[in-house]
Every structure is written in C-alpha cells, then in structure tokens.
C-alpha cells in the first residue's frame, strides 16, 4: 500500500490519520457526554482533563490531515456518482473539518476563559494567551455545547453515506479509506 494518495485510493498515511481522528472524535463525544452528567469533583476533573488531552491530539492530527490533503491528490469520485452526491460529499467533508476545528477551538477557549491552562495527560500544562472572563467563558461554553451536535450530525451523515456507497451503490468509496474491504460489483 502506497504512503501517498492515488487517483483511486487514499494512501496509508491518510487512512491512518482518518481513523485516528475518527477514534479521537468518538472518544471526545463520549467523554463530553460523560462529564456533562457529573457534579463538580475529582471524577469530573479527571474526565475533563482526559477530554482536553485527547482534544489536543485531535487538533494536531486534524491539522496534519488538512496539510496532507492539500499536498496530495484526492481520489476522484466514482464514475456514475450523481453530481449532487459529489457536491454533498465535498460539503460534508469540509463541514466536518470546520465543525471539528470550531469544536476544538471553542473547547480550548472555554478552558482558558475559565482561568485554566490546557492539561496534556498530566505531562504538560499549556497556558493560552486568553484572559479569564466569566462572560466570555459562558459564550464559548455555549458554542462548544452547540457545535458537538453539528459534529455528531455530520459524522452520522458521513458514515451513512459511506455505507450507502458500499452496500447500495456498490462502489469503492468505503474501500478507499479502509484496508481489506472490497466494493461489491
């Protein structure tokens, strides 16, 4: 398997980035929901710090992924795919990228305006150059809480579209981003 993308398939590096980011985002959604149901205390703090640490990793991976996407060919849409599906696929992909970055930035800003530094797995404490401000904290917290719904919705549409392409349209869309899955034909 090639490291770089080709006209027909994503390269191994893009695939690894895709799946690592996907696992990270799913973990973030799960941990975010877990912490929202907890009262202040050590359990909530531990989950919040794990959530923030994974968010930093996802931010780095997503940044690398965007740079890699611009440096590599993006596989062409399958022949016969209707134009509206091609446009939708492109919009969904960029929507996910934008929504995830908004989610990550609003989360970090929420932490900073709450007067805290970003913790990275207990190894580093990363202060942001943003002043503590209760009003701004509430604003960014609202953005963060709202954006996860957009991220989750776009991800569900993305997964359903991949499954549709594999099982109904029977093209190679899903196979291009996985190893060992072949389109039916």
N, C-alpha and C positions, 0 to 999 in steps of 0.2 A: 504494500500500500504506500502510495506516494505521500510525502510530507505536505506538499503544496496541492491546492485545488486544481482540478482539470475542468474542461468544458462539461463533463458529465458527472463529476462526483467531487465532494469535498475531500480535501486531504486529511491525513491523520491528525495533524495539529488542530485544524478547525473542528474536527469531530471531538477531540478531547476537550477543547475549550467549550464547545457546545454542551457536552454532558456534564462537565464540572460546574459550569454556570447553572445548568438546569438543577442539578442536585443542590447547589448552594441556594438558589431561589426557593426551591421547595422547602429546604430547611429553614430559611428566613421566614417564609409564610407560616410554617408550623410553629416556630418559636415565638413569632409575633403574636399569634393567636393564644399561645400558652401563657405568655406574660400578661396579656390583657386581662386574663381572668384571675390573676393573683393579687393579693393585698401586698402593700409595701413590706419588704423584709428580705432576708438573705436569699430565699429561693427566687424571688423576682429579680433581685440584683444579679444573681448568677446567670439566669436565663437572659437577662438584658445584656450582660457583658458578652455572653456567647453569641447572641444575636448580632451585636455590634462587631465582634471579631469576624464572624462569617461575612457580614456585610462588607467589611474592608477587603476581604479576599475576593468577594464577588466583584467589587468595584475594580480591583486590579485586573482580574480575569476578563471582565467586560471591556475594559479599556484596551487590553491586548487584543481581544477578539475584534473590536472595531478597527484597530490599526491593521490587523491581519486581513480583514475583509477588504480594506482599501488596497492592500498590497497584493492581493490575489484575485484571480478570476473567480467570479461567482458562477457556479454551474447554471446552465441555461434551463429554463422551464421545459418540461416535457413537451414533445410535439403533440399537437392536438389539444393542449390545455386552452380553454377559452380565455379570451382577453381579460374578462372581469376577474377570473381566478388568478391570473398573473398579477394584475394590479393589486388585488386583495392580498395576495401572498407578500408582495413587497411592502404594502402598507402595514400589514400585521407585524412583519419582521422589524421594521423601523419603529413601529408603535411600541413593541416590546422593549427595544433598546432605549427609547426615550423614556418610557414609563419606569423602567428599572433604574435608570440614572436619576430620574426625579425622586424615586423612592429612596435610593441610597443617599442622595444629597440632602433630602429633607430629613432623613433619619439622623444623619451626622449633625445637621444644623439644629435639630431638636435637642440633641445631646449638648451641643456647645452653648446654645441659648439657655439651657438649664443649668449652666455653670460647671459642666463636667468636661473632662477630656475623653477622647475615644480610647477605649482599652482594647488591646490586641492580645487575646489569650493570656492575659496576666503578664506578658513579657514586656510590653511597651505601653506607655501612656502618651497619646498623641493629642496635644492641645491644638485647638483650631483658633484662628485669629478672629473669633466672633465673641462679642461681649455677652455676658449673661443678661438676659432681658425676658422677664416673665411674659409680656405681651407677645413678643416675637416667638417665644417658646411655644405658646399656645397656638399661634398661627402655623408654625412649621409642624407641630404635632398633628394639627388638623389635616394639613397637606399630606403628611405621611400616612395617616389613617385612611384617608380617602384614596390615595394612589394605589394602595395594595389591592383594592377592588378592581382597579383598571388592570393592574399587572395580572392578577388571577384570571380575569375575564379573557384577556388577550392570550394567556397561556392555554386556557381551555380551548379557545378557538384554534390556536396553533396545533395543538395535539389532535383535535378532532379533524382538522384539515389534513394532517399527515396520515391519519388512519383512513380517512375517506380516499385519499390518493392511493393508498396501498391496497385497500380491500375492495373499493368500488371502482375507481378509475383504473386501477391495476397498472400504475406507472411506477417509476423508480424514485419518486420524491423521498419516501421514507428510507429506502435502501442507501441513498446517497449520504445520509447522516448517521448510518448505523453500520455495524460490522456483522456480516453473516445473514442479513435479512435480504431476501431477493423479492423483487416485484413479481407478481403473478402475470403471466402473459400468454 
